[in-house]
């Protein structure tokens, strides 16, 4: 689906636990913290698995996730016994909905600003466990992370990988951008965290396989114009054969393209290559008609072939520059 993007990332959350101390909470070597479900963490004795204490974990949600799964198990630990600073972290593989902002007119050279929306949806009303007035989302600091994460920045998202895309590196700018915005669900005055990442699609399959093949087929078709007039029929058949090859390429490529209601760049390139071949076939038939029906000399029609070949080579260059550099020689001839 066009507006859905697969993404793998790690989410890390820091908070100060405020649950009452019904048992000693010190970090002693014989105890560990483990998750019980999604919203509770337990301190257990290693020797006999006896639970010493249970605390609540903020139920952070991926708001724009269509579907997701965790990679491995979530980890929870106490970073500071005095302040009860806790750290929870989990690796996700998720399909995220990006809305109508993800346009692919320039596919496969399209760039996007992908957004991951994180927030706490449950128990946020006044007096509830995660009352938004007391437990407001914020960005973590070096002091919060205590060296436990590579980039201690916020309700942290790290280790991001996106199939078929690469992260755009901008000098003097962070890869990930964090901003707090109003919660998109309902009429709540709560906020959620938007994590933005600029990405560019991996286009090497089309750049190094499809486009060179199309350019070569065009050049081969153009060279058919230099054949002598006696073999004009063979030239036309060769051009039509190349046209059928390009139709096969088009059908194969179309099956892998995003399904949208507008034309994208690679489709425009395929159209222009096919139209050029049709034009060359029509030119060959027209020249044949001039010689056979109107008695034009072959020498005269050779000049027509020559100028058409020059135009066809220039048009192939136009298609090439349009695809790789978004620059065109013939702006009125883009289909």
C-alpha positions in Angstrom: 0.0 0.0 0.0 1.4 3.4 -1.0 1.1 5.2 2.3 2.5 2.3 4.4 6.2 2.0 5.2 8.0 -0.9 6.9 10.4 0.3 9.6 12.5 -1.3 12.3 13.5 0.8 15.3 14.2 0.8 19.0 12.2 2.8 21.5 13.6 3.7 24.9 11.7 5.2 27.8 12.9 6.8 31.0 10.8 7.6 34.1 11.0 7.9 37.8 8.9 5.2 39.5 6.6 6.5 42.3 5.1 3.3 43.5 5.1 2.8 47.3 8.0 0.8 48.8 6.3 -2.2 50.3 9.6 -4.1 50.2 13.3 -3.0 50.0 14.0 -1.7 46.5 17.8 -1.8 46.5 19.5 -3.3 43.5 21.2 -6.4 45.0 23.0 -9.0 42.8 20.4 -11.7 43.4 17.5 -9.8 41.8 16.6 -8.8 38.2 13.8 -6.8 36.5 11.6 -8.6 34.0 8.5 -7.6 32.1 5.1 -9.1 33.0 2.9 -8.3 30.1 3.2 -4.9 28.5 2.4 -2.6 31.5 4.1 -4.2 34.5 7.7 -4.9 35.5 8.7 -7.3 38.3 11.8 -7.5 40.5 12.5 -11.1 41.0 15.1 -13.1 42.9 17.3 -15.0 40.5 17.5 -18.1 42.8 13.8 -18.9 43.2 12.0 -16.5 40.8 10.1 -15.1 43.8 8.6 -11.7 43.0 9.9 -9.0 45.4 8.2 -6.0 43.8 5.9 -5.1 40.9 5.8 -1.6 39.3 3.8 0.0 36.5 5.5 0.7 33.1 4.2 3.6 31.1 2.1 2.1 28.2 3.8 3.9 25.3 1.9 3.3 22.0 2.9 3.6 18.4 0.0 5.7 17.3 0.4 5.5 13.5 1.2 1.7 13.4 -0.9 -0.4 11.1 0.7 -3.5 12.5 3.8 -4.3 14.5 5.7 -7.0 16.3 8.5 -6.9 18.9 11.9 -8.2 18.1 13.1 -10.2 21.1 11.7 -9.1 24.5 11.5 -5.7 26.2 14.1 -4.9 28.7 13.6 -3.0 32.0 16.1 -1.9 34.6 16.7 0.5 37.4 19.4 3.0 36.6 19.3 4.9 40.0 18.1 3.4 43.2 17.9 6.8 45.0 15.6 8.5 42.4 14.1 5.2 41.2 15.1 6.1 37.7 13.8 3.3 35.4 14.7 2.5 31.8 12.5 0.5 29.4 13.6 -0.4 25.9 12.1 -2.5 23.1 12.9 -3.2 19.4 10.0 -3.1 17.0 9.3 -4.1 13.4 6.3 -2.1 12.3 4.3 -1.0 9.3 3.6 2.8 9.8 0.8 4.8 8.1 2.1 8.0 6.6 -1.1 9.6 5.3 -1.4 11.6 2.1 2.0 13.3 2.5 3.8 10.5 0.9 3.8 11.3 -2.8 5.8 9.3 -5.3 5.7 11.4 -8.5 9.5 11.1 -8.7 9.7 7.4 -8.1 12.3 5.8 -8.0 14.1 9.1 -6.9 11.5 10.2 -4.4 12.4 11.6 -1.0 10.1 11.6 2.0 9.8 12.8 5.6 8.6 9.7 7.4 6.9 10.2 10.8 6.7 7.9 13.8 4.1 8.9 16.3 4.5 7.9 19.9 2.3 8.6 22.9 0.5 7.3 26.0 -3.1 6.7 25.3 -4.3 4.8 28.4 -5.1 6.2 31.9 -4.3 9.8 31.0 -7.3 11.5 32.7 -7.1 13.5 35.9 -6.5 11.2 38.9 -5.6 8.2 36.8 -2.3 6.3 36.9 -0.6 8.2 34.1 -2.3 11.6 34.6 -1.1 13.8 31.8 -0.6 16.7 34.2 1.9 14.8 36.2 3.4 12.4 33.6 4.0 14.8 30.7 6.2 13.5 27.9 9.6 15.1 27.5 13.0 14.6 26.0 15.5 12.7 27.9 19.0 14.0 28.7 22.5 12.5 29.2 21.7 12.5 32.9 18.6 10.4 32.3 20.3 7.8 30.1 23.5 7.5 32.2 25.4 6.1 29.3 22.9 3.3 28.6 22.0 4.5 25.1 24.1 5.7 22.2 22.0 8.9 21.7 20.2 10.0 24.9 17.6 12.1 23.2 14.0 12.0 24.2 11.6 9.3 24.4 14.3 7.8 22.3 14.1 6.2 18.9 17.3 4.7 17.6 18.7 1.9 15.4 16.3 2.8 12.6 16.3 0.8 9.4 13.8 1.0 6.5 13.7 -1.5 3.7 14.1 0.0 0.2 15.1 3.4 1.6 18.3 5.1 2.8 18.5 7.9 5.3 19.3 11.3 3.9 22.4 12.8 5.6 22.3 16.6 5.9 25.3 18.4 7.2 24.7 20.1 10.5 21.4 18.4 11.0 20.4 15.4 13.1 19.1 12.3 11.3 16.1 12.2 13.6 14.0 15.2 14.4 11.8 15.3 17.5 8.8 17.5 18.2 5.7 17.4 20.4 2.4 17.9 18.8 -1.3 17.7 20.0 -2.6 14.1 20.2 -4.2 13.3 16.8 -6.9 11.1 18.4 -10.1 12.5 19.9 -10.2 15.9 21.6 -7.6 15.3 24.2 -5.3 18.1 25.3 -2.5 15.6 25.6 0.6 15.6 23.4 2.4 12.9 21.4 5.9 12.8 20.1 6.6 13.0 16.4 9.9 11.5 15.3 10.7 12.6 11.8 13.3 11.0 9.4 14.2 12.2 5.9 14.8 9.2 3.6 15.5 8.6 -0.1 14.4 5.5 -2.0 17.0 3.1 -3.2 16.9 3.4 -7.0 19.9 1.4 -8.1 17.8 -1.4 -9.6 16.2 1.1 -12.0 19.3 3.2 -12.5 21.7 0.4 -13.3 19.4 -2.2 -15.0 16.2 -0.7 -16.5 17.4 2.6 -17.8 20.6 1.5 -19.5 18.6 -1.3 -21.2 16.0 1.2 -22.5 18.7 3.6 -23.8 20.4 0.7 -25.6 17.2 -0.4 -27.2 16.5 3.1 -28.4 19.9 3.5 -29.9 19.6 0.1 -31.7 16.2 1.2 -33.1 17.7 4.5 -34.3 20.6 2.8 -36.1 18.0 0.9 -38.2 17.4 4.1 -40.1 20.8 3.8 -41.8 19.9 0.6 -43.6 19.5 0.9 -47.3 16.0 1.4 -48.7 15.8 -2.2 -50.0 15.8 -3.5 -46.4 13.3 -0.9 -45.1 10.8 -3.7 -44.2 13.4 -5.5 -42.1 14.2 -2.2 -40.3 10.5 -1.7 -39.5 10.2 -5.2 -38.2 13.3 -4.8 -36.0 11.8 -1.6 -34.5 8.5 -3.3 -33.8 10.4 -6.2 -32.2 12.2 -3.7 -29.9 8.8 -2.1 -29.2 7.4 -5.4 -28.0 10.5 -5.9 -25.8 9.8 -2.6 -24.2 6.2 -3.5 -23.7 7.4 -6.6 -21.8 9.7 -4.4 -19.7 6.8 -2.1 -19.0 4.5 -4.8 -17.8 7.2 -6.2 -15.5 8.1 -2.8 -14.1 4.5 -1.8 -13.6 3.8 -4.8 -11.4 6.4 -3.5 -9.0 5.4 0.2 -8.9 3.3 1.9 -6.3 -0.4 1.8 -7.0 -1.5 5.5 -7.3 -3.9 7.5 -9.3 -1.3 9.7 -11.0 1.7 9.1 -13.4 5.1 8.7 -11.8 8.5 9.4 -13.3 9.5 5.9 -14.3 6.1 5.5 -16.1 6.7 8.7 -18.0 10.2 7.4 -19.1 8.7 4.1 -20.3 6.0 6.0 -22.2 8.5 8.3 -23.9 10.8 5.4 -25.0 7.8 3.5 -26.4 6.4 6.6 -28.2 9.9 7.2 -29.8 9.9 3.7 -31.2 6.4 4.2 -32.6 7.5 7.5 -34.2 10.5 5.8 -35.8 8.2 3.1 -37.3 5.8 5.7 -38.7 8.8 7.7 -40.1 10.0 4.6 -41.9 6.6 3.9 -43.4 6.2 7.5 -44.4 9.5 7.5 -46.3 8.5 4.3 -48.0 5.2 5.9 -49.1 7.1 9.0 -50.4 9.4 6.8 -52.6 6.8 4.3 -53.9 3.8 6.6 -54.3 5.3 10.0 -55.1 8.5 9.1 -56.8 10.9 10.7 -54.3 14.5 9.7 -54.7 16.2 7.5 -52.1 18.9 10.2 -51.7 16.3 12.7 -50.7 14.7 10.4 -48.2 18.1 9.5 -46.7 18.3 13.1 -45.5 14.9 12.7 -43.9 16.3 9.6 -42.1 19.4 11.5 -41.1 17.6 14.4 -39.5 15.1 12.0 -37.8 18.0 10.0 -36.4 19.6 13.2 -35.0 16.3 14.2 -33.4 15.8 10.6 -32.0 19.3 10.6 -30.4 18.6 14.1 -28.9 15.3 12.9 -27.6 16.9 9.8 -26.0 19.3 12.2 -24.3 16.3 14.2 -23.1 14.8 11.1 -21.6 18.1 10.2 -19.9 18.5 13.7 -18.4 14.9 13.8 -17.3 15.3 10.5 -15.4 18.6 11.1 -13.8 18.7 14.9 -13.3 15.1 16.1 -13.6 16.2 18.3 -16.5 14.5 18.3 -19.9 15.5 19.4 -23.5 11.9 19.2 -24.7 9.5 20.3 -21.9 6.5 20.1 -24.2 7.1 16.5 -25.1 6.9 15.0 -21.6 4.2 12.3 -21.4 
